[in-house]
């Protein structure tokens, strides 16, 4: 490895640590808003994992999560405490829309089973032109669960050496990654949520047990922002 590579690697590591701290700060501010509004997920957040625990859980997959994605599960290991309702319409683990915050072990189990099986079924029943696992499959690891089991937020299982290490996609079973929305990082996704909560654009309605939205903002804007 050249001295130039050493320098680039050091810069990438430093930036990754900075971005992980940004995500942690953002998530902590979101949790404050959830608690103030008594959003159900706030009552079900599990204790966070250590780096060693993350490595142990991920070991069977052969995947090493990057520093930013680790920060998510160091903050909390999903919303799994106090026996949450994990049904499709439950709000106990819901971030927004149909996205649920599940434990890392739960995401590994999902990746090993239903996620891969969906791709195999796609290749068998629809087309194998995109490969034996369809457009997604084991080359993509889900970070956030979709209650409909069709569009989890995913990242590449084998990540780039330097660039695009944090990029996330809203997967779709029937479309390849170059046809679906993506964001540069979980940091951006959760910073959107933080801003919208702190400015009151999203408010938890205890009467209907769901989010209420600022009428001055077109619903299409919410959908575009949150990939509904």
C-alpha positions as CSV (number, residue, x, y, z in Angstrom):
1,X,0.0,0.0,0.0
2,X,1.4,3.4,-0.9
3,X,1.8,6.3,1.4
4,X,-1.0,8.0,-0.6
5,X,-3.3,5.1,0.2
6,X,-2.4,5.3,3.8
7,X,-3.4,9.0,3.8
8,X,-6.6,8.4,2.1
9,X,-7.5,5.6,4.4
10,X,-6.8,7.7,7.5
11,X,-8.9,10.5,6.1
12,X,-11.8,8.1,5.3
13,X,-11.7,6.7,8.8
14,X,-11.6,10.1,10.4
15,X,-14.6,11.2,8.3
16,X,-16.5,8.0,9.1
17,X,-16.0,8.6,12.9
18,X,-17.2,12.2,12.5
19,X,-20.3,11.1,10.5
20,X,-21.0,8.4,13.1
21,X,-21.0,11.1,15.9
22,X,-23.3,13.2,13.8
23,X,-25.8,10.4,13.4
24,X,-25.6,9.6,17.2
25,X,-26.3,13.3,18.0
26,X,-29.2,13.4,15.5
27,X,-30.7,10.1,16.9
28,X,-30.5,11.4,20.5
29,X,-32.4,14.6,19.5
30,X,-35.1,12.5,17.8
31,X,-35.5,10.4,20.9
32,X,-36.1,13.5,22.9
33,X,-38.9,14.5,20.6
34,X,-40.4,11.0,20.7
35,X,-40.3,11.0,24.5
36,X,-41.9,14.5,24.7
37,X,-44.7,13.4,22.4
38,X,-45.1,10.0,23.9
39,X,-44.5,8.2,20.6
40,X,-44.9,4.5,21.1
41,X,-41.4,3.6,19.8
42,X,-39.8,5.7,22.6
43,X,-41.2,3.1,25.1
44,X,-39.8,0.1,23.3
45,X,-36.2,1.1,22.4
46,X,-33.7,-1.5,23.5
47,X,-30.3,-0.8,25.0
48,X,-27.6,-0.2,22.4
49,X,-24.9,-2.7,21.4
50,X,-21.2,-2.6,21.8
51,X,-18.9,-2.9,18.8
52,X,-18.0,-6.4,19.9
53,X,-21.6,-7.4,20.1
54,X,-22.2,-6.0,16.6
55,X,-19.3,-8.0,15.3
56,X,-20.6,-11.2,16.9
57,X,-24.1,-10.8,15.5
58,X,-22.8,-10.0,12.0
59,X,-20.2,-12.8,12.0
60,X,-22.4,-15.4,10.3
61,X,-23.1,-13.0,7.4
62,X,-19.5,-12.2,6.6
63,X,-20.5,-8.6,6.5
64,X,-18.8,-5.8,8.4
65,X,-20.9,-2.8,9.0
66,X,-19.3,0.5,8.6
67,X,-18.9,3.1,11.4
68,X,-22.1,5.0,10.5
69,X,-24.3,2.0,10.3
70,X,-22.8,0.7,13.6
71,X,-23.8,4.0,15.2
72,X,-27.4,3.2,14.6
73,X,-27.3,0.0,16.6
74,X,-24.9,1.4,19.2
75,X,-27.6,4.0,19.9
76,X,-30.4,1.4,20.3
77,X,-30.6,-2.2,19.2
78,X,-34.0,-1.6,17.6
79,X,-37.3,-1.1,19.3
80,X,-37.7,-4.5,20.8
81,X,-37.9,-4.0,24.6
82,X,-41.1,-4.4,26.6
83,X,-42.8,-6.9,24.2
84,X,-43.7,-4.5,21.3
85,X,-46.4,-5.4,18.8
86,X,-44.5,-6.3,15.6
87,X,-47.6,-6.5,13.4
88,X,-47.8,-4.7,10.1
89,X,-50.0,-1.8,11.4
90,X,-48.3,-1.5,14.9
91,X,-46.6,1.8,15.8
92,X,-44.5,0.2,18.5
93,X,-41.4,-0.1,16.3
94,X,-42.4,2.4,13.6
95,X,-40.0,5.2,12.6
96,X,-42.4,6.7,10.0
97,X,-44.5,5.2,7.2
98,X,-44.0,1.5,7.1
99,X,-40.4,1.5,8.2
100,X,-39.8,-0.3,11.5
101,X,-36.6,-0.2,13.7
102,X,-35.8,-3.9,14.4
103,X,-32.9,-5.4,16.3
104,X,-29.7,-6.1,14.4
105,X,-30.1,-9.8,15.1
106,X,-33.6,-9.6,13.7
107,X,-32.2,-7.9,10.5
108,X,-29.6,-10.7,10.1
109,X,-32.4,-13.3,10.4
110,X,-34.5,-11.4,7.9
111,X,-31.5,-11.1,5.5
112,X,-30.7,-14.8,5.8
113,X,-34.3,-15.9,5.3
114,X,-37.2,-13.9,3.8
115,X,-35.0,-11.3,2.1
116,X,-32.9,-13.8,0.2
117,X,-35.9,-16.1,-0.5
118,X,-37.8,-13.2,-2.1
119,X,-35.0,-12.7,-4.6
120,X,-34.9,-16.4,-5.4
121,X,-38.6,-16.5,-5.9
122,X,-38.4,-13.4,-8.2
123,X,-35.7,-15.0,-10.3
124,X,-37.6,-18.3,-10.5
125,X,-41.1,-17.0,-11.1
126,X,-40.6,-13.7,-13.0
127,X,-37.2,-13.3,-14.6
128,X,-33.6,-14.4,-13.9
129,X,-32.2,-11.7,-16.2
130,X,-31.0,-9.8,-13.1
131,X,-29.3,-12.9,-11.7
132,X,-30.2,-15.9,-9.5
133,X,-31.2,-13.7,-6.6
134,X,-33.2,-11.1,-8.6
135,X,-32.4,-7.4,-8.4
136,X,-31.3,-7.5,-4.7
137,X,-30.6,-10.6,-2.7
138,X,-27.6,-11.2,-0.3
139,X,-25.4,-8.5,-1.9
140,X,-27.6,-6.0,-0.1
141,X,-28.1,-5.9,3.7
142,X,-31.3,-4.4,5.2
143,X,-30.8,-1.8,8.0
144,X,-34.4,-0.8,8.5
145,X,-37.3,-3.2,8.1
146,X,-40.3,-2.6,5.9
147,X,-43.6,-3.9,7.5
148,X,-44.8,-4.9,4.1
149,X,-41.5,-6.8,3.5
150,X,-41.0,-5.3,0.1
151,X,-39.0,-2.1,0.5
152,X,-36.5,-2.1,3.4
153,X,-33.7,0.5,3.6
154,X,-30.6,-1.4,2.5
155,X,-26.9,-0.9,2.0
156,X,-24.3,-2.8,0.0
157,X,-23.1,-6.0,1.7
158,X,-19.6,-5.4,0.3
159,X,-18.9,-1.7,0.6
160,X,-16.7,0.5,-1.5
161,X,-13.1,0.9,-0.3
162,X,-13.3,4.7,-0.1
163,X,-16.3,6.3,-1.8
164,X,-20.1,5.8,-1.3
165,X,-19.6,3.7,1.8
166,X,-22.7,5.1,3.6
167,X,-25.1,5.1,0.6
168,X,-28.5,3.7,1.4
169,X,-31.3,2.7,-1.0
170,X,-35.0,2.2,-0.6
171,X,-35.1,-1.2,-2.2
172,X,-38.0,-2.5,-4.3
173,X,-38.4,-6.2,-5.0
174,X,-39.2,-5.6,-8.7
175,X,-36.6,-2.9,-9.6
176,X,-32.8,-2.8,-9.5
177,X,-30.8,-0.4,-7.4
178,X,-30.2,2.1,-10.2
179,X,-34.0,2.6,-10.6
180,X,-34.9,3.3,-7.0
181,X,-34.3,6.3,-4.6
182,X,-31.1,6.5,-2.7
183,X,-29.6,8.8,-0.1
184,X,-26.0,9.5,0.7
185,X,-26.3,8.3,4.3
186,X,-28.5,7.4,7.3
187,X,-27.3,10.7,8.6
188,X,-29.3,12.5,5.9
189,X,-32.4,10.4,6.4
190,X,-32.5,10.9,10.2
191,X,-31.6,14.6,10.0
192,X,-34.7,15.1,7.9
193,X,-36.7,13.4,10.6
194,X,-35.1,15.5,13.3
195,X,-35.8,18.8,11.5
196,X,-39.4,17.9,10.8
197,X,-40.0,16.8,14.4
198,X,-38.3,19.8,16.0
199,X,-40.2,22.3,13.7
200,X,-43.5,20.6,14.4
201,X,-44.1,19.5,10.8
202,X,-44.8,16.0,12.2
203,X,-46.7,15.6,15.5
204,X,-47.8,12.5,17.2
205,X,-51.6,12.3,17.5
206,X,-52.6,10.2,20.6
207,X,-56.2,10.0,19.5
208,X,-55.6,8.2,16.3
209,X,-52.1,6.8,17.3
210,X,-50.5,8.1,14.2
211,X,-48.6,11.1,12.8
212,X,-50.4,14.3,12.0
213,X,-48.8,16.6,9.5
214,X,-48.6,20.4,9.0
215,X,-51.4,21.2,6.5
216,X,-49.2,23.9,4.9
217,X,-46.9,21.2,3.5
218,X,-48.2,19.2,0.6
219,X,-48.5,15.5,1.4
220,X,-46.5,14.7,-1.7
221,X,-43.5,16.5,-0.1
222,X,-43.7,14.1,2.9
223,X,-43.9,11.1,0.6
224,X,-40.9,12.3,-1.4
225,X,-38.9,13.1,1.7
226,X,-39.6,9.8,3.5
227,X,-39.8,7.4,0.5
228,X,-43.3,6.3,1.3
